[in-house]
Amino acid sequence: MEEKKFDLNSIIGFVLIFGILLYMMWQNQPTPEELAEQEKAKQEQVEAEKKAASKATENTVVTSAEDFSNTSVKDSLQLENLKNKLGSFAYASTLTSATDKETSVSTDVLDLKFSNKGGFLSEVKLRNFVDYDSIPIQLIKNGNQDFNITFPTADNRILNTKDLYFQPSVSKNGDNTVVSMKLKVSESKFLEYRYELKPNDYMIDFSIVSKGLNNVINSSQTINLDWKLKTYRHDQSITYENRYTRLTYMHEGDKISKLAQNGDDEELIEDVRWLSYRQHFFSSILVANQPFKKATITSTDLVQDEEIDTMFTKAFASKLPLAFNGGEADNNFQLYFGPTDSKILKQYDYDLEESIPFGWGIFGWINKQLFIPLFSFLSSFLPYGIAIIVMTVLIKLMMSFVQYKQFLSQAKMRVLKPELDAIKEKYKDNKMKAQQETMALQNKAGASPLAGCLPGLIQLPVFYALFMFFPTAFALRQKSFLWADDLSSYDVIAELPFNIPFYGDHVSLFPILAAIAIFFYMKMTTGQQMASQPTQEGMPDMAKMMKYMIYFSPILMLVFFNQYASGLSLYYFISNMISIAIMLVIKNYILDEDKIHAQIQVNKKKPKKQNKFQKKMAEMMEQAEQQKQAQQNRKK
């Protein structure tokens, strides 16, 4: 909470205003009835002054409507003097229409409230969504947002629109609802915030325009729009939600960038098209029809201790310069308050769906072009948990050729292992020669350790893409499966009376099942790999390390994924179970090591043409062998 400051200049200003009012009342010689009315107004004025003094900023005068609407000021000359004392915009707030009330408007998807003080949204409720605790999702409420334009005036004042009162009006433009908030100097001179709401739409057309203010506003100085928002917690896991709560923006044409995921960050950026205050599954986005020339953006992490329950996750702030052409404002924007759902965001221009972290490069491409359409199709007629299982089966079947290549390579290496060990023993005193002979044998037989590694590398983009897909899949939010209440959050089978560092205060079952499946899969594949490797120096240490990995990977899954989306853990569990099944089928029903051995013998008899890489490696090794032999001869 911002600390309240004692502002001497504002106190002096209020004292002067109060003195002027007393002088005007003496000049008008009020009746006894008016005296009683004035006494009441004085008391209200004193209370308003005390309240306003604690919030006033330097060189800014804020006066509420009720402070003046009840006074008996009738003399036009005295009103003009009062206007000169307060300044044009502060005087506008004395209009009888300017009050602390709010204007409420609803659409099919949004419940909105506009504050007369400041003219901006004071509440945004999404009608179709609730949080993990069944409370309606509210992106803005209880003052968590600050929207302000700082105006330098012609008489060297600095005014903040958040402290001034706007006059509201609501009208219709066809099926659309138009909310106008005007900060008036007079009926013909004003600053207007105009909002146009469309039915069943999360996007709001928003414009900032002015009329007749070219002599009031000092447009030679910078006029900034400040937009601040503290993001409310909506997910079950604070850790998980905060990881995906991030300020994302498009700048310099179509470049997408982000502020830091953890900690505090600040950037000065140029040519900004839009800013997204993303709260994992919900976003508040400001889109500029004409890019901001520059902007200063900041992100502050508000979660100091993830073990303690918290209301807010991050605080975002942006300082954006507004254009005043000819001394008048004419800035058009769009405001999005809604779900971070790629299907919805793709309906709008400006590539707003890029604010979702699908992954960079090829990983994002795989998600957008393959996994998102596939899952959308499956979930259109299947329960979401079943859709995950079916998608996992399809992906594993599609990648089964990779596993086949890996096992085929390992089988060839197992068949060649006795010959490779014999080469190692024969040339144990000449490692270079042993490598040459090993490569020659592998080349003739059509077997290579790299042949088993390369197919594994093909799986990495798919693995990482799915790792990014599940945490950002809005469709999984609050969808149940078996014992999991929400596939976008962790499942719980037991609550712990204490918090375990890195693990949490609960036990999730899907990560346990996934860890068990990974353990057996790695035990089977590691044994196959060790059996296919030729005996060599350092192998005991390598075997020991691979043995540790059999246990390390499941433990990592068990701990790290305890607070991740249960849908992701379900995928890894099913994926590894299918991998085990595919491996058993390939080993027992497809691959025949006797046939592989016979084929290798045939291959060894055939003249094998080396590719350029193999030729180059053979030449380099031959040169190295000759140099070594020459050195030995010189020593003799």
C-alpha positions as CSV (number, residue, x, y, z in Angstrom):
1,M,0.0,0.0,0.0
2,E,1.3,3.4,-0.9
3,E,2.4,5.4,2.1
4,K,0.3,8.5,2.8
5,K,2.2,11.7,2.7
6,F,1.7,15.1,4.4
7,D,1.6,17.7,1.6
8,L,2.0,21.3,3.0
9,N,1.3,23.0,-0.3
10,S,-2.1,21.2,-0.6
11,I,-3.0,22.1,3.0
12,I,-2.2,25.7,2.3
13,G,-4.3,25.5,-0.9
14,F,-7.3,24.1,1.0
15,V,-7.0,26.8,3.6
16,L,-7.0,29.5,0.9
17,I,-10.1,27.9,-0.7
18,F,-11.9,27.9,2.6
19,G,-11.0,31.6,3.2
20,I,-12.4,32.5,-0.2
21,L,-15.7,30.7,0.6
22,L,-16.0,32.6,3.8
23,Y,-15.5,35.9,1.9
24,M,-18.1,35.0,-0.7
25,M,-20.6,34.0,2.0
26,W,-20.1,37.3,3.8
27,Q,-20.5,39.2,0.5
28,N,-23.9,37.5,-0.2
29,Q,-25.3,38.1,3.3
30,P,-27.2,34.8,3.5
31,T,-30.6,34.4,5.2
32,P,-30.9,32.3,8.4
33,E,-32.0,29.3,6.3
34,E,-29.0,29.7,4.1
35,L,-26.8,30.1,7.2
36,A,-27.9,26.8,8.4
37,E,-27.3,25.3,5.0
38,Q,-23.8,26.8,4.9
39,E,-22.9,25.5,8.3
40,K,-23.7,22.0,7.1
41,A,-21.6,22.6,3.9
42,K,-18.7,23.8,6.0
43,Q,-18.7,20.6,8.1
44,E,-18.7,18.5,4.9
45,Q,-15.9,20.7,3.4
46,V,-13.7,20.2,6.5
47,E,-14.2,16.4,6.3
48,A,-13.4,16.4,2.6
49,E,-10.3,18.5,3.1
50,K,-9.0,16.1,5.7
51,K,-9.6,13.1,3.4
52,A,-8.2,14.8,0.3
53,A,-5.1,16.1,2.1
54,S,-3.8,12.7,2.8
55,K,-4.0,11.7,-0.9
56,A,-3.1,14.9,-2.6
57,T,0.0,15.1,-4.7
58,E,2.3,18.1,-5.1
59,N,0.8,21.0,-7.2
60,T,-2.5,19.1,-7.6
61,V,-5.8,20.4,-6.3
62,V,-8.7,18.0,-6.1
63,T,-12.2,19.2,-5.0
64,S,-15.3,17.0,-4.8
65,A,-18.6,18.0,-6.2
66,E,-20.5,17.9,-3.0
67,D,-18.1,20.3,-1.4
68,F,-19.5,23.2,-3.6
69,S,-22.8,22.1,-4.9
70,N,-24.6,23.1,-1.7
71,T,-23.1,26.5,-1.3
72,S,-25.0,29.7,-2.1
73,V,-22.4,31.0,-4.5
74,K,-24.3,33.0,-7.1
75,D,-22.1,35.9,-8.1
76,S,-20.5,35.1,-11.5
77,L,-17.4,37.2,-10.8
78,Q,-16.8,35.3,-7.6
79,L,-17.2,32.0,-9.5
80,E,-14.6,33.2,-12.0
81,N,-12.2,34.1,-9.2
82,L,-12.7,30.6,-7.7
83,K,-12.0,29.0,-11.1
84,N,-8.8,31.0,-11.4
85,K,-7.7,29.8,-8.0
86,L,-8.5,26.1,-8.6
87,G,-7.4,25.8,-12.2
88,S,-9.6,24.7,-15.1
89,F,-9.7,20.9,-14.5
90,A,-10.0,21.2,-10.7
91,Y,-12.9,23.6,-11.2
92,A,-14.5,21.1,-13.5
93,S,-14.8,18.8,-10.6
94,T,-17.1,21.2,-8.8
95,L,-19.8,20.5,-11.4
96,T,-22.8,19.0,-9.7
97,S,-22.6,15.9,-12.0
98,A,-19.1,15.0,-10.7
99,T,-19.5,12.6,-7.8
100,D,-17.7,9.6,-6.3
101,K,-20.3,7.3,-7.7
102,E,-19.7,4.4,-10.2
103,T,-21.4,3.7,-13.5
104,S,-22.2,0.0,-14.0
105,V,-22.5,-1.7,-17.4
106,S,-22.8,-5.4,-18.3
107,T,-22.4,-7.4,-21.5
108,D,-22.8,-11.2,-22.1
109,V,-19.3,-11.9,-20.8
110,L,-18.3,-8.8,-18.7
111,D,-19.6,-7.0,-15.6
112,L,-17.9,-3.5,-15.6
113,K,-17.9,-0.5,-13.3
114,F,-16.5,2.9,-14.3
115,S,-15.4,5.2,-11.6
116,N,-16.5,8.9,-12.0
117,K,-13.3,9.8,-10.1
118,G,-10.5,9.1,-12.7
119,G,-12.9,8.0,-15.4
120,F,-11.5,4.5,-15.8
121,L,-12.5,1.0,-14.9
122,S,-12.8,0.3,-11.2
123,E,-14.1,-3.3,-11.6
124,V,-13.9,-5.9,-14.2
125,K,-15.6,-9.2,-13.6
126,L,-15.6,-12.2,-16.0
127,R,-19.2,-13.6,-15.9
128,N,-18.4,-17.1,-17.1
129,F,-15.4,-18.0,-14.9
130,V,-14.6,-18.7,-11.3
131,D,-11.3,-19.3,-9.5
132,Y,-10.0,-22.4,-7.7
133,D,-12.2,-21.5,-4.7
134,S,-15.4,-20.9,-6.8
135,I,-15.2,-17.1,-6.5
136,P,-16.0,-15.2,-9.7
137,I,-12.9,-14.0,-11.6
138,Q,-12.3,-10.3,-11.1
139,L,-9.3,-8.8,-12.9
140,I,-9.9,-5.4,-11.4
141,K,-11.4,-4.6,-8.0
142,N,-10.7,-2.8,-4.7
143,G,-8.2,-0.4,-6.3
144,N,-5.7,-2.9,-7.7
145,Q,-5.5,-0.9,-10.9
146,D,-4.2,2.6,-11.4
147,F,-4.9,4.3,-14.7
148,N,-3.8,7.9,-14.9
149,I,-2.8,10.7,-17.4
150,T,-0.5,13.3,-16.2
151,F,-1.3,16.7,-17.7
152,P,1.0,19.8,-17.6
153,T,-1.3,22.8,-17.9
154,A,-0.7,26.1,-19.6
155,D,-0.5,27.8,-16.1
156,N,2.3,25.4,-15.0
157,R,0.2,23.0,-13.0
158,I,0.5,19.2,-13.0
159,L,-2.8,17.5,-12.9
160,N,-3.6,13.8,-12.6
161,T,-6.8,12.5,-14.1
162,K,-7.1,9.8,-11.4
163,D,-7.7,12.6,-8.9
164,L,-10.4,14.4,-11.0
165,Y,-14.1,13.8,-11.6
166,F,-15.6,12.8,-14.9
167,Q,-19.1,13.2,-16.0
168,P,-20.6,9.8,-17.2
169,S,-23.1,9.1,-19.8
170,V,-24.3,5.8,-21.3
171,S,-25.8,5.4,-24.8
172,K,-26.3,2.9,-27.6
173,N,-24.6,2.5,-31.0
174,G,-26.6,-0.2,-32.6
175,D,-26.1,-3.3,-30.5
176,N,-23.1,-1.8,-28.8
177,T,-23.1,0.1,-25.5
178,V,-21.1,3.3,-25.4
179,V,-19.8,4.7,-22.1
180,S,-18.5,8.3,-22.2
181,M,-16.6,9.8,-19.3
182,K,-15.9,13.5,-19.7
183,L,-13.6,15.7,-17.7
184,K,-15.1,19.1,-18.4
185,V,-13.6,22.6,-18.3
186,S,-16.9,23.7,-19.8
187,E,-19.6,22.2,-22.0
188,S,-17.5,22.8,-25.1
189,K,-14.1,22.1,-23.6
190,F,-13.4,18.6,-22.2
191,L,-11.2,15.5,-22.1
192,E,-13.2,12.3,-22.9
193,Y,-12.6,8.6,-22.3
194,R,-14.9,6.8,-24.7
195,Y,-15.6,3.0,-24.3
196,E,-17.6,1.0,-26.8
197,L,-18.6,-2.5,-25.6
198,K,-19.8,-5.1,-28.1
199,P,-22.1,-8.0,-27.2
200,N,-20.4,-11.3,-26.3
201,D,-16.9,-9.8,-26.7
202,Y,-14.0,-9.4,-24.3
203,M,-12.5,-6.6,-26.4
204,I,-13.5,-3.0,-25.7
205,D,-12.8,-0.1,-28.1
206,F,-11.3,2.7,-26.1
207,S,-10.3,6.2,-27.1
208,I,-8.9,9.3,-25.4
209,V,-10.0,12.5,-27.1
210,S,-10.1,16.2,-26.2
211,K,-11.9,19.2,-27.5
212,G,-11.0,22.9,-27.0
213,L,-8.0,22.1,-24.7
214,N,-5.3,23.4,-27.0
215,N,-5.0,26.5,-24.8
216,V,-5.4,24.7,-21.5
217,I,-2.9,21.8,-21.9
218,N,0.7,22.4,-22.4
219,S,1.3,19.9,-25.2
220,S,4.9,21.0,-25.6
221,Q,5.7,18.9,-22.5
222,T,5.4,15.1,-22.3
223,I,1.9,13.8,-21.5
224,N,2.1,10.3,-20.1
225,L,-0.4,7.5,-19.7
226,D,0.5,5.4,-16.6
227,W,-1.2,2.0,-16.3
228,K,-0.5,-0.1,-13.2
229,L,-2.0,-3.4,-12.2
230,K,-1.5,-5.7,-9.3
231,T,-2.5,-9.2,-10.4
232,Y,-4.8,-11.2,-8.2
233,R,-4.1,-14.9,-7.5
234,H,-6.6,-17.2,-9.3
235,D,-4.9,-20.6,-9.3
236,Q,-4.6,-23.3,-6.7
237,S,-0.8,-23.2,-6.7
238,I,0.8,-19.9,-6.1
239,T,4.2,-21.2,-7.4
240,Y,2.6,-22.5,-10.6
241,E,0.5,-19.4,-11.4
242,N,3.4,-17.0,-10.7
243,R,5.6,-18.9,-13.1
244,Y,3.2,-18.1,-15.9
245,T,2.2,-14.6,-14.8
246,R,4.3,-12.3,-17.0
247,L,4.3,-9.0,-18.8
248,T,4.5,-9.7,-22.5
249,Y,4.6,-7.1,-25.3
250,M,4.9,-6.7,-29.1
251,H,7.3,-4.0,-30.3
252,E,9.5,-3.1,-33.2
253,G,7.1,-4.4,-35.8
254,D,6.2,-7.9,-34.8
255,K,8.8,-8.8,-32.2
256,I,7.4,-10.5,-29.1
257,S,9.4,-10.0,-25.8
258,K,8.8,-10.6,-22.1
259,L,10.0,-9.2,-18.8
260,A,11.7,-11.6,-16.4
261,Q,9.8,-14.6,-15.2
262,N,11.1,-14.3,-11.6
263,G,12.2,-11.3,-9.6
264,D,11.9,-7.7,-10.6
265,D,12.6,-6.3,-14.1
266,E,12.4,-3.0,-16.0
267,E,12.8,-2.2,-19.7
268,L,12.8,0.9,-21.9
269,I,11.2,-0.2,-25.2
270,E,10.3,1.4,-28.5
271,D,7.5,1.1,-31.1
272,V,5.1,-0.7,-28.8
273,R,2.0,-2.2,-30.4
274,W,0.5,-3.9,-27.4
275,L,1.1,-4.8,-23.7
276,S,-0.3,-7.9,-22.0
277,Y,-0.5,-8.2,-18.3
278,R,-0.8,-11.9,-18.3
279,Q,-2.1,-13.7,-15.2
280,H,-1.5,-17.3,-16.4
281,F,-5.1,-18.1,-17.6
282,F,-6.4,-14.5,-17.8
283,S,-5.0,-11.3,-19.3
284,S,-5.5,-7.6,-19.3
285,I,-4.2,-6.2,-22.7
286,L,-3.8,-2.7,-24.0
287,V,-3.6,-2.5,-27.8
288,A,-2.6,0.8,-29.5
289,N,-3.9,1.5,-33.0
290,Q,-0.8,3.6,-33.6
291,P,2.3,2.2,-31.8
292,F,3.7,4.1,-28.8
293,K,7.1,5.5,-29.8
294,K,8.5,4.4,-26.5
295,A,7.5,3.0,-23.1
296,T,9.0,2.2,-19.8
297,I,7.7,-1.1,-18.4
298,T,8.3,-2.7,-15.0
299,S,7.4,-6.0,-13.3
300,T,7.7,-6.6,-9.6
301,D,7.3,-10.0,-8.0
302,L,5.0,-9.7,-5.0
303,V,5.3,-13.3,-3.8
304,Q,8.0,-13.2,-1.2
305,D,7.3,-16.5,0.4
306,E,5.4,-19.2,-1.7
307,E,4.6,-21.1,1.5
308,I,2.4,-18.2,2.7
309,D,-1.0,-17.6,1.2
310,T,-1.0,-14.4,-0.8
311,M,-3.6,-12.2,-2.6
312,F,-1.4,-10.8,-5.4
313,T,1.3,-12.4,-7.6
314,K,3.0,-9.6,-9.5
315,A,2.7,-5.8,-10.0
316,F,3.0,-4.5,-13.6
317,A,3.5,-0.9,-14.6
318,S,3.8,1.0,-17.9
319,K,4.5,4.6,-18.7
320,L,3.3,5.5,-22.2
321,P,3.6,8.9,-24.0
322,L,0.3,10.1,-25.6
323,A,0.1,12.0,-28.8
324,F,-1.4,15.5,-28.8
325,N,-1.6,16.8,-32.3
326,G,-2.3,20.5,-32.5
327,G,-2.7,20.5,-28.8
328,E,-5.6,18.1,-28.9
329,A,-5.7,14.4,-28.0
330,D,-7.0,11.8,-30.5
331,N,-5.7,8.3,-29.3
332,N,-7.5,5.1,-30.2
333,F,-6.9,1.8,-28.3
334,Q,-8.5,-1.5,-27.6
335,L,-8.7,-3.1,-24.1
336,Y,-8.9,-6.8,-23.7
337,F,-10.1,-8.3,-20.4
338,G,-10.6,-12.0,-20.7
339,P,-9.2,-15.6,-20.8
340,T,-5.7,-16.3,-22.1
341,D,-7.2,-18.7,-24.7
342,S,-5.6,-19.0,-28.1
343,K,-8.9,-19.7,-29.8
344,I,-10.3,-16.4,-28.5
345,L,-7.2,-14.3,-28.9
346,K,-6.8,-15.4,-32.5
347,Q,-10.1,-13.7,-33.4
348,Y,-8.4,-10.3,-33.0
349,D,-5.7,-8.7,-35.0
350,Y,-2.1,-7.9,-33.8
351,D,-1.2,-11.6,-33.0
352,L,-2.4,-11.4,-29.5
353,E,-2.2,-15.2,-29.1
354,E,1.6,-14.7,-29.2
355,S,1.3,-13.5,-25.6
356,I,0.8,-17.2,-24.7
357,P,4.2,-19.0,-24.0
358,F,3.9,-21.8,-26.6
359,G,7.6,-22.0,-26.8
360,W,10.1,-20.4,-29.1
361,G,11.1,-21.4,-32.6
362,I,10.2,-24.9,-33.7
363,F,8.7,-25.7,-30.3
364,G,6.0,-23.1,-30.6
365,W,5.4,-24.0,-34.3
366,I,4.7,-27.7,-33.2
367,N,2.3,-26.5,-30.6
368,K,0.4,-24.1,-32.8
369,Q,0.3,-26.3,-35.9
370,L,0.0,-29.7,-34.4
371,F,-0.8,-30.2,-30.8
372,I,-3.4,-27.4,-30.3
373,P,-5.5,-28.3,-33.4
374,L,-5.2,-32.1,-32.5
375,F,-6.3,-31.6,-28.9
376,S,-9.1,-29.2,-29.8
377,F,-10.4,-31.9,-32.2
378,L,-10.2,-34.7,-29.7
379,S,-11.7,-32.7,-26.8
380,S,-14.6,-31.7,-29.0
381,F,-16.1,-35.2,-28.6
382,L,-14.1,-36.9,-25.8
383,P,-13.7,-36.1,-22.1
384,Y,-10.6,-34.1,-21.5
385,G,-8.7,-36.8,-19.6
386,I,-9.5,-39.3,-22.3
387,A,-8.5,-36.7,-25.0
388,I,-5.0,-36.4,-23.3
389,I,-4.6,-40.2,-23.3
390,V,-5.7,-40.6,-27.0
391,M,-3.4,-37.7,-28.0
392,T,-0.5,-39.4,-26.2
393,V,-1.2,-42.7,-27.9
394,L,-1.2,-41.0,-31.3
395,I,2.0,-39.1,-30.7
396,K,3.8,-42.2,-29.4
397,L,2.6,-44.2,-32.4
398,M,3.8,-41.5,-34.7
399,M,7.2,-41.5,-33.0
400,S,7.5,-45.3,-32.7
401,F,9.8,-45.4,-35.7
402,V,12.3,-43.4,-33.7
403,Q,12.2,-46.1,-30.9
404,Y,12.6,-48.8,-33.6
405,K,15.7,-47.1,-35.0
406,Q,17.1,-46.8,-31.5
407,F,16.6,-50.4,-30.7
408,L,17.8,-51.6,-34.1
409,S,21.0,-49.6,-33.5
410,Q,21.4,-51.1,-30.0
411,A,20.8,-54.6,-31.4
412,K,23.5,-54.1,-34.0
413,M,26.0,-52.9,-31.4
414,R,25.2,-55.9,-29.2
415,V,25.9,-58.3,-32.1
416,L,29.2,-56.5,-32.8
417,K,30.2,-56.2,-29.2
418,P,32.5,-59.3,-29.2
419,E,34.4,-58.2,-32.3
420,L,34.6,-54.6,-30.9
421,D,36.0,-55.9,-27.6
422,A,38.5,-58.0,-29.6
423,I,39.7,-54.9,-31.4
424,K,40.1,-53.0,-28.1
425,E,42.2,-55.8,-26.7
426,K,44.3,-56.2,-29.8
427,Y,45.2,-52.6,-30.0
428,K,45.1,-51.7,-26.3
429,D,48.5,-50.0,-26.6
430,N,47.4,-48.0,-29.6
431,K,44.2,-46.2,-29.0
432,M,44.3,-44.3,-32.3
433,K,44.5,-47.6,-34.3
434,A,41.8,-49.1,-32.2
435,Q,39.5,-46.2,-33.1
436,Q,40.3,-46.6,-36.8
437,E,39.5,-50.3,-36.8
438,T,36.3,-49.8,-34.7
439,M,35.1,-47.2,-37.2
440,A,35.9,-49.4,-40.1
441,L,34.0,-52.3,-38.6
442,Q,31.0,-50.3,-37.7
443,N,31.0,-48.7,-41.2
444,K,31.1,-52.1,-42.9
445,A,28.4,-53.6,-40.7
446,G,26.2,-50.5,-41.0
447,A,26.1,-49.9,-37.2
448,S,27.1,-46.8,-35.3
449,P,26.5,-45.5,-31.8
450,L,25.3,-42.2,-33.4
451,A,22.6,-44.1,-35.2
452,G,20.9,-44.6,-31.8
453,C,21.5,-41.0,-30.5
454,L,20.2,-39.1,-33.5
455,P,16.6,-40.6,-33.4
456,G,16.5,-39.6,-29.7
457,L,17.3,-36.1,-30.6
458,I,14.3,-36.0,-32.9
459,Q,12.1,-36.5,-29.9
460,L,13.4,-33.5,-28.0
461,P,11.3,-30.8,-29.9
462,V,8.2,-32.9,-29.3
463,F,9.1,-33.4,-25.6
464,Y,9.6,-29.7,-25.0
465,A,6.6,-28.6,-27.1
466,L,4.3,-30.8,-25.0
467,F,6.0,-29.5,-21.8
468,M,4.9,-26.0,-22.9
469,F,1.5,-27.1,-24.2
470,F,-0.1,-28.4,-21.1
471,P,0.6,-25.5,-18.7
472,T,-0.9,-23.1,-21.2
473,A,-3.9,-25.1,-22.4
474,F,-6.8,-23.0,-21.3
475,A,-9.2,-25.8,-22.3
476,L,-7.9,-28.0,-19.4
477,R,-8.8,-25.4,-16.8
478,Q,-11.1,-26.8,-14.1
479,K,-11.7,-30.0,-16.2
480,S,-11.8,-33.1,-14.0
481,F,-10.5,-36.6,-14.6
482,L,-10.6,-39.6,-12.2
483,W,-9.4,-38.1,-8.8
484,A,-8.0,-34.9,-10.4
485,D,-10.5,-32.0,-9.9
486,D,-8.6,-29.7,-12.3
487,L,-6.3,-31.0,-15.1
488,S,-4.6,-27.5,-15.3
489,S,-3.5,-27.8,-11.6
490,Y,-2.1,-30.4,-9.4
491,D,-4.2,-33.3,-8.1
492,V,-4.4,-34.1,-4.4
493,I,-4.7,-37.5,-2.7
494,A,-3.4,-36.4,0.6
495,E,-2.9,-33.1,2.5
496,L,0.3,-32.8,4.5
497,P,0.3,-31.0,7.9
498,F,3.6,-29.3,7.0
499,N,5.4,-27.9,3.9
500,I,8.3,-29.8,2.3
501,P,10.7,-27.5,0.4
502,F,10.4,-27.9,-3.4
503,Y,7.6,-30.5,-2.9
504,G,4.8,-28.7,-1.2
505,D,2.1,-29.4,1.4
506,H,0.2,-32.1,-0.5
507,V,0.7,-35.4,-2.3
508,S,-0.2,-35.8,-6.0
509,L,-0.8,-39.2,-7.4
510,F,-0.2,-38.6,-11.1
511,P,3.5,-37.6,-10.6
512,I,4.0,-40.7,-8.5
513,L,2.6,-42.9,-11.3
514,A,4.7,-41.1,-13.9
515,A,7.8,-41.5,-11.7
516,I,7.3,-45.3,-11.4
517,A,6.8,-45.6,-15.2
518,I,9.9,-43.5,-15.9
519,F,11.9,-45.7,-13.5
520,F,11.0,-49.0,-15.2
521,Y,11.5,-47.5,-18.7
522,M,14.9,-46.1,-17.8
523,K,15.9,-49.4,-16.2
524,M,15.0,-51.3,-19.4
525,T,16.6,-48.8,-21.8
526,T,19.8,-48.3,-19.7
527,G,20.3,-52.1,-19.5
528,Q,20.0,-52.3,-23.3
529,Q,22.5,-49.4,-23.8
530,M,25.0,-50.9,-21.4
531,A,24.8,-54.3,-23.1
532,S,25.4,-52.8,-26.5
533,Q,28.5,-50.8,-25.5
534,P,32.0,-52.3,-26.1
535,T,34.1,-52.7,-23.0
536,Q,36.5,-49.8,-22.6
537,E,38.4,-47.9,-20.0
538,G,36.2,-45.7,-17.8
539,M,33.2,-47.9,-18.5
540,P,32.7,-48.8,-14.8
541,D,32.4,-45.1,-13.9
542,M,30.0,-44.5,-16.9
543,A,27.9,-47.5,-15.8
544,K,27.7,-46.1,-12.2
545,M,26.6,-42.7,-13.5
546,M,23.9,-44.3,-15.7
547,K,22.8,-46.3,-12.7
548,Y,22.3,-43.1,-10.7
549,M,20.3,-41.6,-13.5
550,I,17.8,-44.5,-13.3
551,Y,16.9,-43.2,-9.8
552,F,17.5,-39.5,-10.3
553,S,15.0,-38.9,-13.1
554,P,12.0,-40.5,-11.3
555,I,12.9,-38.5,-8.1
556,L,13.0,-35.3,-10.2
557,M,9.6,-36.1,-11.7
558,L,8.2,-36.9,-8.2
559,V,9.3,-33.7,-6.6
560,F,9.2,-31.1,-9.4
561,F,5.9,-32.1,-10.9
562,N,4.0,-32.3,-7.6
563,Q,2.8,-28.8,-8.1
564,Y,2.6,-28.9,-11.9
565,A,-0.6,-29.5,-14.0
566,S,-2.0,-33.0,-13.4
567,G,-2.7,-33.1,-17.2
568,L,1.1,-32.9,-17.9
569,S,1.9,-35.7,-15.3
570,L,-0.9,-37.8,-16.9
571,Y,0.7,-37.4,-20.3
572,Y,4.2,-38.5,-19.0
573,F,2.7,-41.5,-17.2
574,I,0.8,-42.7,-20.3
575,S,3.7,-41.8,-22.6
576,N,6.2,-43.9,-20.6
577,M,3.8,-46.8,-20.3
578,I,3.3,-46.8,-24.1
579,S,7.1,-46.6,-24.6
580,I,7.6,-49.7,-22.4
581,A,5.0,-51.5,-24.4
582,I,6.5,-50.5,-27.7
583,M,10.0,-51.5,-26.5
584,L,8.7,-55.0,-25.5
585,V,6.9,-55.5,-28.8
586,I,10.0,-54.4,-30.8
587,K,12.4,-56.5,-28.8
588,N,10.3,-59.7,-28.6
589,Y,8.3,-59.7,-31.9
590,I,10.1,-57.4,-34.4
591,L,13.8,-57.5,-33.9
592,D,15.7,-60.9,-34.4
593,E,19.3,-60.6,-33.3
594,D,20.2,-63.8,-35.3
595,K,18.9,-62.2,-38.5
596,I,20.6,-59.0,-37.6
597,H,23.9,-60.8,-37.2
598,A,23.5,-62.6,-40.5
599,Q,22.7,-59.3,-42.2
600,I,25.8,-57.7,-40.7
601,Q,28.0,-60.4,-42.0
602,V,26.5,-59.8,-45.5
603,N,27.1,-56.1,-45.1
604,K,30.7,-56.6,-44.1
605,K,31.4,-58.5,-47.3
606,K,29.9,-55.7,-49.5
607,P,32.1,-52.8,-50.5
608,K,31.0,-49.9,-48.4
609,K,31.2,-46.4,-49.8
610,Q,32.1,-43.8,-47.2
611,N,30.4,-40.5,-47.2
612,K,32.4,-37.2,-47.1
613,F,32.3,-37.0,-43.3
614,Q,33.5,-40.6,-42.8
615,K,36.3,-40.1,-45.4
616,K,37.4,-36.9,-43.7
617,M,37.5,-38.6,-40.3
618,A,39.4,-41.6,-41.6
619,E,42.0,-39.2,-43.3
620,M,42.4,-37.2,-40.0
621,M,42.9,-40.4,-38.0
622,E,45.3,-41.8,-40.5
623,Q,47.3,-38.6,-40.4
624,A,47.3,-38.6,-36.7
625,E,48.5,-42.3,-36.7
626,Q,51.3,-41.4,-39.1
627,Q,52.5,-38.5,-37.0
628,K,52.5,-40.6,-33.9
629,Q,54.5,-43.3,-35.7
630,A,57.0,-40.7,-36.9
631,Q,57.4,-39.4,-33.4
632,Q,58.1,-42.9,-32.1
633,N,60.7,-43.5,-34.8
634,R,62.5,-40.2,-34.0
635,K,62.7,-41.2,-30.3
636,K,64.3,-44.5,-31.3
